[in-house]
């Protein structure tokens, strides 16, 4: 009743655990960006179907995965290789889609981020993601922190799935976010060149979670001292200190990421003004 989509690029370390957690599905698809490790070999050993496409952007790659793969079922669960699906969520998904109205085409699911063995219950800023969608009813946009837009109604599903963003170590996380920060800086400049307006009303009161987060982020980017604001917001406002050492580390890493965006934006603006 549910097909699985996992996007990969050199995921030989994390993929086996992810595939183990979705063995309940007989329609598992790997959409691979031409990995040069054992990712494809592992996927085939688990009986997953493999499609490969040269990576040319986050949203374009994900949209290709949604349109170019022949899914067996009308519902698709989208995962990354460092994510796991507990049996409790499987039960919730099957019970829900059995009786779902026709105008409901997506479900938002809580994601639990871990640093080591610690669930970042308080430190995690955005815990809800649209991951269960009806086939041909959703599309990604934005190339960084891509947003999944669903035709029709999106509801929230009880339960959660688990995410291990530090499974490959701090160096990998920092390297990935170094790349993300470059893209975020470029996006910030492009949006301001287009005089894009961000709404306080939508940032606080929009019923659409993705729209709400988008306007919150746009307004946040206009504030001075963002890295420090983010650190205090996470540690004090969201009580990341209750997650212990892991919560403080995570808040600090997120603030470093924010600082990367600030200095790269400045650098790009300086180059344009020369």
LINBEL-V609015 format. One line per field, one symbol per residue. phi: phi as a letter, one per 30 degrees, with the letter a starting at -180 (. if undefined). psi: psi as a letter, one per 40 degrees, with the letter a starting at -180 (. if undefined). burial: I if it has 9 or more other C-alpha atoms within 8 Angstrom, else O. Layout:
phi: ???
psi: ???
burial: ???
This chain:
phi: .bdccbcbahcddceedddedbddccbcccccchdcccedddedddiddcbbaddbkdddddddddccccddcdcbccbcdccbcddddeddddddddbddddccabcbdccdbciccdddcdddcdcbdbcbdeibbadbidbheccccdjdccccdjabcbbdcdcjdeddddddddedddddddeddddddhdcccddddcbdddddddddddddddddddieededdddddcdciddddiedddddddddddeddedddddeddddddcd
psi: ehihhhhihgfdddddddddefeeheghhhhifgifaedddddddeeihhiihhhfiddddddddddehgidiehhhhiidfiihiddddddddddedehideheihhihhhhihbehhgdddhdgehihdhihheeiiiihehfihhhhhahhihhiaiiihgeedeiddddddddddddddddddddddddefhhhhdddddehehddddddddddddeeiifddddddddddddefddeeadddddddddddddddddddddddddddde.
burial: OIIIIIIIIIIIOIIIIIIOIIOOIOIIIIIIIOIOOIIIOIIIOOOIIIIOIOOOOIIIIIIIIIOOIOOOIIIIIIIOIIIIIIOOIIOIIIOIOOOOOOOIIIIIIIIIIIIOOOIIIIIOOOIOIIIIIIIOIIIIIOIIOIOIOIOOIIOOIOIIIIIIIIOOOOOIIIOOIIOIIIIIIIOIIOIOOOOOOIOIOIIOOIOOOOIIIIIIOIIOOOOOOIIOOIIIIIIIOIIIIOIOOIIIOIIIOIIIIIIIIIOIIOOIIOOOOO
